[in-house]
Amino acid sequence: MIGSKPVFLFSRYLNLQIVKAMVLVGLAYYFGALVAIHQTITPEGIAILWPPNAILLAAFLIYPKHYLPFVAIAGIIAELVASIPAFPVWAASCFAIINIASVSLAAFFIRRKSGQNFNFKNLKNGACFLFFAPFLSASFAGLSGAIVYVLMGRTDTSYINLWQLWWFGDALAMLVLTPLIVVLWRWLQAGQPQFKLHYLLEALILWTAVIVIGYQSFTVEAYEKAFLFFTPIWLVLLGILAAIRLGVVGAAATVALITVFAVEHLMRGTHPIIVNTPQNAVWLTQEYLAIIAVVSIGLAMLIQEISDQRDVLKQHENALKAQ
């Protein structure tokens, strides 16, 4: 009877919904790692962004607190399955612990400061996310992960550069993917509000412009033709336009689309950035994409917050008129 108590407690808290969450997060984490390995790591071995931690952080911000230990277990299993073929078991285990610890740290502080039902609905929430996730959590993970790489002895890169590469890759993925996943999830929870036709048309026109300008911006056949790094600035303006017209969801989706173009061309070496090393090209592209993400999604949250405050004032005004 005593031995059955832990089993009873485990079965009490583990229900079908939690199992579904574990399967969903585990599969998303694993496929995110596969995409990262095959589509976001340059031939020189530099990771442009690392989606799995961004996916796991979104799950930690979406699900109720009692789900999180089980979601973390799913993340650890997915990390081990993805990493063991490429790394020793001890290193893969260290990577899993580092990723879970850093994401848990970020989620704990974000939910503590912004509430348990977190969403990108105001600047306070956005500032908490920016500080505790891309800045603090990703930096902590980079400090620890770089030590593992040094102990493996697989690279001649310095510890500082390894830390910076890990930090920037994690941070960029969190900036681009976590807001998109969270706002889409909250949108689905709200009952899938109907799209107005003119919003849908605006989104299609805007994303078509992103595709056309993105292709022109990042396709450079020869460095002799890359005199100015100006054309990609148009994508910053399109991100701002998406924030103004399409809200947080549209801005996050636009940033993700721009990131796809930038990463794809950086992988092929056709980017318009003239630098002396591929590593510097990756860092400059990461900074460029981070600026677009912060400006676009931040502006969208500001506009959303002003709109919500205007609605509250309107309700108070109507109440006073009724009295």
RAJORA-V511993 format. One line per field, one symbol per residue. ss: DSSP state (H for helix, E for strand, - for the rest). phi: phi as a letter, one per 20 degrees, with the letter a starting at -180 (. if undefined). Layout:
ss: ???
phi: ???
This chain:
ss: ---HHHHHHHHHH--HHHHHHHHHHHHHHHHHHHHHHHH-E-----E---HHHHHHHHHHHH--HHHHHHHHHHHHHHHHHHHH----HHHHHHHHHHHHHHHHHHHHHHHHHH--------HHHHHHHHHHHHHHHHHHHHHHHHHHHHHH------HHHHHHHHHHHHHHHHHHHHHHHHHHHHHHH-------HHHHHHHHHHHHHHHHHHHHHH----HHH-------HHHHHHHHHHHHHHHHHHHHHHHHHHHHHHHHHHHH---------HHHHHHHHHHHHHHHHHHHHHHHHHHHHHHHHHHHHHHHHHHHHH-
phi: .ffefgffffffeedffffffffffffffffffffffeccdfgendefbcfgfffffgffeeffffffgfffffffffffffegfdcfgfffffffffffffffffffffffedofefbedbfffffffffeefefffffffffffffffffmeceffgfffffffgffffffffeefffffffffffffnlgffegffffffffffffffffffffdecfbffeeecedgfffffffffffffedmffffffffffffgfffffffemdfeeececgfffffffffffffgfffffffffffffffffffffffffffffff
